[in-house]
Amino acid sequence: MSKIKFPKINSISFGGKMIGAALLIGGVAPLIIWFITHKFIWWLSLIGGLILLTLIVILAIEMRQDNVNIPYYERDLKDRIPFDKDKQYAVIRSSICTGEKVAGFKNRDDGHFTEVMLIRNTYDEERFMKIYEIDSIRKEY
């Protein structure tokens, strides 16, 4: 059975739009209506405030979850790109010209390289090794 995954608010740049909509509903719209009709619509401000409060709580929960060692968008990386220790070995390919490093797996039989993630620093390398539970990794140039 596959897991249902919902995109996180802070991962798809959706949070800013929702906060803007909440401020528009709860702050700007009641002010415009008040200027036109001289009547304050309190329930519109209440709805905007509740939307804003809900988004702040959701963003706080997501930020707390993001403080773990493996980011949420890499937790299923192991399932999407499987690693068979019998048929493949982990390798970091480094470009001689640019110095760009890419971690992945190389097939022992035919030498096919499967790219997994970009390595920018030692933290990325350690994270790659932790995700796939690898003790050592080869480097190729």
Secondary structure, DSSP 8 states (H G I E B T S, - for coil): --------GGGTT-HHHHHHHHHIIIIIHHHHHHHHHS---HHHHHHHHHHHHHHHHHHHHHHHHTTSSS-GGGTTHHHHS---TTTEEEEEEE-TTT--EEEEEEETTT--EEEEEEE-SHHHHHHHHHHTT-S--EEE-
